[in-house]
Amino acid sequence: MMRSLYSGVSGLKVHQTKMDVIGNNISNVNTIGFKSSQVNFSDILYQTSSDATGPNAEARTAGINAKKIGLGASVSSISTITTSGGSQRTDNALDIMIEGNQFFIVDKGGQNYFTKAGDFTIDASGLLCNTGGCKVMGWLPDPNDPSKCVHDRVTDLRIKSEENMYVPPEATEQVYFSGNIDYKDTQLSTDTGKTTTLSFYDKLGQNYMAVLNLKQPADAEAGSFKVSITDILDANRESIFVKKTVDENNNVTYSASEITSFSFGGEEITVGEIDEETGKVTIDGEGIDLKFNPANGKFISVGSDDSAKIIDFTINGGENSPFSDIKCDFSAMTMYASSGSSTFLAQRGSLDGGLGAGKPQGTMTGISVDASGRIYGSYDNGDKKLLAQIAVAQFANPAGLEAVGSSLFAATMNSGTFNGIGEDISVVGGKMNTGVLEMSNVDLSTEFTSIITTQRGFQANSRIITTSDTLLEELINLKR
């Protein structure tokens, strides 16, 4: 009789445990990255009244099954349901959802934990972390190849470090000219000719502009023109060959600067005298030859070499010159009829891909994350730089992870161990969606159904106790 009482008590306990788990699931129905749990029961400890016997052919008796009385139920497991939750769009670049069974790796107090909650932010020190203050772990760029990350032991990701807030400038090293010259363009034979400007950067990121002039001398052969540089201006659109001085009475005088010469297409050009009152500079140079085939209008050559397509432009700025040699490609130009109108344009960068265009210093303007977890910085000079890559962890038995709160899990002996390096999510079959968060995977319809069955189970076990108590009372009443 007492056995039924204790069986009922064990039934109450396991159903209470199941209700506790259900309550926790429902309370976290809107918790980002939460994984619901499931309770499973098992029967326990049987008392044997008699053992089983086998059939006896000689005695012509059949076998008898064992007689065992169970002593109740116990909780066999509380397992984590690892199915993905729904997605919530946030449009925040640092809100990330994993599509797959992988987990983010975070560091809390020097220990690695794992989570599906991808609501990340950047703290005051520039570290990528979650809203609970855990550092997000991953890999940093290879110093020898900044276009990829070194998949070594995971480390914290200082996205907004001092070196990441800016990108250095680059000097212009290649430019190309394009356009079409119509030899019937009367402007080409005037003193002013056809003018264009070439923008370029030095090694410090300072912007300059070379003024170029295109003419056709009166005695030139058919298809032959002259190109020359008439001035080079700084960012304030003042000649780099002129030094401006303002005295205490605001009187302005002009003199020669430290830069006194440059070369263009092999022609060395020395700057002439500077008008002290107007600052006008005289730059004498015959110009370089630009030749086209007069029969078909196609480009032939530029400079003194009859087969050259590219010439050098060099500013002689002294020993500590910030200027780089610039390769000037004229091969894209043509000489076709165009109603007596010509075009003459200069573009920074190479003709076959825009390499060597140069750029000023860039300041970070934004951050983006791609599907493989690579984090890029965007800069106001047009640059895009790899800053880090978020690593993920994958376990043989994710249901074996131990929930430790704050949507975090810890590795256990039954989940599989973490190797300290992590995985590239693009290699293990998953991907990351940015601007999206993974919500809780709690299914309310399942949970409310479980509440009903758990309640009925609890009620039934309580009836076992009350009924057993009634039977005991009847037994005691036998003696009056």
Protein Blocks (a to p, Z undefined) as FASTA:
>chain_A
ZZmmmmmmmmmmmmmmmmmmmmmmmmmmmgghiacdddddddehiadfbdcddddfklop
acdddddddebdcdfbdcddfbdcddddehiakbccdedjbdcdddeehiacddfbfcdc
ddfkopacdfkopacddddddfklmkbccddddddddfkgfklmpccddddfbdcdeddd
dfklmklmmmnlpadddddddfkopacdddddddddfkbcehiacdddfbdcdfkopafk
bccdddfkopacddddfblbdceehiacddddddfknopacdddebjaddddfknopafb
ecjblkbfbdcddddebjklcbdcddddfklpccddeehiacddddedjfklopakbpad
dddfbdcddfkopacdddfeopacdfbdcdddddfblmlpccebjhiacddfknopaehl
opafklnopacdehiacddfbdfklmmmmmmmmmmmmmmmmmmmmmmmmmmmmmmmmpZZ
